[in-house]
Amino acid sequence: MLIGAFTGFATAYLTGSLWAGVFAACLIGILAGLLMALMTVYLGVNQHVSGLGITLFCTGLAYYAFRVIFGTPSHPPQITPFDQVNLMGDVAVLGPIFRQYPLTYYAIVLVPVVWVILYRTNFGLKIRAVGENPEAADAAGINVYGVRTVSLMIAGAFMGVAGAFLTLSTLGFFTFDIIAGRGWVCIALVIFANWIPQRVLLGAFIFGGVQALQLRLQLTGVKFPYELFLTLPYVVTIIALTIANRNAAYPAALLKPYKRE
């Protein structure tokens, strides 16, 4: 997400095109997914270790590239981000709710699309098969390595664009702490949702709602350390994850490298 945020911002800054930034973030996410596939799918490296390693590598790469391109400016370089789109106009209550960024609408539309692909297509069946029983999938003629690699590429693309959303939509500039742990929250949301797309959306609404709530609480002037307000969304995420984890239905082959005999 961080390298997607930087790549999207840098591309938009240098080209003047926000959509070019989205495309670049998508591309860098795909490359990160391919790197993850190389480490875990083909080399069989522990997924926790390789995931943390790639996170540190991409983080350092993003910081280094920022210094090379922009130096150390006293004020961060800025771009004009996406404008919000209001689908409901001045309709009471619904108007403000449906005043969102284009990438937000695309993300919501992708939820049913992903559900259809996973549960109503042959490709989705292959994805679920290599996650549950790769040996049986291989015996049925499914290319386990290929399906897992493509899946990681798609996931990487989503994560790259997710990072770019922060720089291209909400902020218009890049800072080193821009992700603020949201990537780890995404992992928690997947577990909370039992790998079901519509429940992931629900979890995202909960986290986003609490995030908005803590901002509102700070504006009310309540005499409370603002650091505690900032931790509120993450505390709620931990609580929700703890409750959901009791009945979580993990894919049977989760975190298990597959080696064809």
N, C-alpha and C positions, 0 to 999 in steps of 0.2 A: 504493500500500500504506500509506503514512504517513497520508494523509487518511482512508483506510478504518479504520485503527487508531484514529485520534482520534474519528471520527464514531461508530464502534461503541461506544467507551468512553463518550463524552459522552452518547449516547442511553441506554445502559444505566444510567449514573449518575443521569440525570435522571428516567428512567421506572421504574427498578427492574426492568426486563426485559432479560435477556441476549439473547433472541431478537429483541426489538425492535432491539437494537444490531446484531445480524447483518443484519437487514433494512435498517437505515439505512446500514450499510457497503456492502451490495450496491447500494443506490440511488445513493450517492455515487460508487461505482465506475462505474455505468452512465453517470452524468452526465460523468465524466472521459472515458469512452470516446466519448461523443457529442462532446465538445470535440475529442478527437483526430480523430474522423471529420470534423468541420468543417474542421479545419486541413489534414489530409492527403488525405482523399477528395474533398472538394468544392473546396477552395482550392488543392490541389496543392503544399502547402508541404513542403519536405524533411522526411522523417520523423525523421531524427536531430535536427534543429533543433527541430521542434515537440515531439518527445518530451522533450527536455531542458527546453524552455521550460515545458511542462505540469508536469513533475516539480518544477521550481523554484516554479512558481505554487502547486501543491497543497501543497508543503512549507510555503511562507510562509503560505498560508491556514490550514493546520492549526495552525501555531504561533500565529498571530494569534488564531484562534478560541479556542485554549486560554487565552491571556492574558485575553481578554474574559470567558470563562465562569468560569474558576477563579482568575484573578489570578496572583499569584506566591507560592503557599503554600510554607512551609518544608518541608513533607512532601507528596508528591504524593497527590491524592485517590485513593481505592481503592474497588473493588467486589469482591464475592465472585464469582470466576470460575466457569466450568463445572466440575462435578465429573468426574473420570475415570470411565469405564465399563469394567468388567472382564467380558469375555465368557467367560473361561475359569475364573473363580473362583480356587481355590487350586491349580489344576493346575500341577505342577512345570514350570519353564522357560516354558511357554506362558502361564501366568498373568500374569507381569509384562509379557510382550510385548504381550498383548492388553488391557492396562490403558491405555486411551487416551481422549482427549477426544472428544466427539460429532462435532465438526467434522473431526477426523482421519479418522474412519470415513467421513464423507460425502465427504471428498476422495478417499479410496481407491476408494469406489464410483463416483465420477464418472469415474475413468479408463476403465473399460470402457464406460461410457455415452457418453463423448466419442468413443471409438474407433468404436462402433456408429454414432453420428451422422455421423462423418466418412467412414466407408468403407462404410456399408450403407444410407444414406438419400439421397434426392434433394437435400435441403438440404446435406448434407455434400459431395455431388458438386459443387454450385454453389460452395461455399466453396473447394474445391480448384481448381475451374476458374478462378475470378477471381484466384486466387493464382498460377496457372501461366500462363494465357493469357487475360487479360481481353478482348482483342479478339475471340477466337474465342467466348468466353462471351457477349459482347454480341451477336455475330452470331447466336448460337443463341437469343436472346431472354431472356437472363438479365440482370437489373438489377444491373450491377456495383456501382454506388454503393450500392444498397440492401443487397446481401449483405455488402459490406465494412463498412457502417455497423453492421448487426446483429452482425457478428462482433466488432467493436470494443466494442460494448455488452456482449456476453457476456463477452469477455475482461476488460473493466473491472469487471464484477460479480465475477468470480472473484478479481481482484486486490484489490478492496475487502474482500472477506471474508477473504482471506489475511492482510491487515494486521490486521483485527479479531481474527483468531485469537490474535495475540500479546497483545492487551489483554484479551480476553474469556475466554481459556482458560489461557494459560501464566503471565501476570503478574498481571492484575487491576488494573493501573494504566497510565498513559500517560507516557512520557518522550520527549524530543525525539530521542534516538538509538535508538529502539526497533527500527527496521527494520534498522539496522546493515549496510546493503549487500545485504540479502537479495533485493531487487528485481533488482539486477544479476545476482545468482546465478541467479535464475529465467530471465533471458534466456539466460545461458550454458547452463543445463540444456536449454532448447529446442533450441539449436544442437547440444549434445552428443547429444541424442536424435534428431536429424534430423527433428524435427517429428512424431515417432511417440509417441502418448500413453503406451504402456506403458514405453517407454524413458525418458520424462520421469520416471515413477514410480521407475524404477531409479536414475536420477541423483539424485533427491531422497532416496532411501534412503542413497545413498553420502554425500551432503553431510550429512544428518542424523546418520548413523553417525559420521562424523569429528567433527562438532560435539559429540556425546555423548562421544566418545573424549577430546577435548581437555579436557572438563570432568572426566572421570575422572582424567586425568593430573595435573590441578592438585590434585585431592584426595589424590593419593598422596604429596604432599610433595616431589616431584622438584625439586631446586634448578635452576630454569630460569626465565628471565623469563616472566611470565604473558602478556605481550603476544605472545610468539612462539606460545604455545598458542592464543591467540585467532585468530591468522592462519592456523592450520593448515587449517581447512575451506576457506578461500579459496584457499590455495596448491594444495590438492588439486583444487579446481574448475578453476583455471587450467591445471593439468597435464592433467586429463581433457579440457578444452575444446581444448587444443593438439593432443592426440592425435586426438580425434574430428574436429576441423576439417579434417583432411587429406582425409577422405572425406565431408564434409558435403554433402548433397544439398539445396541451397537451393531454395525455390520460385522459379521463373523470373522472376516479377514482383515479387520481394521488394524493398521500398524504392522501387519505381517507381510514381509517380503515374499514374493512367489518365485520359486526356482523350478523351472521345468526339468523333469527327470528324463 
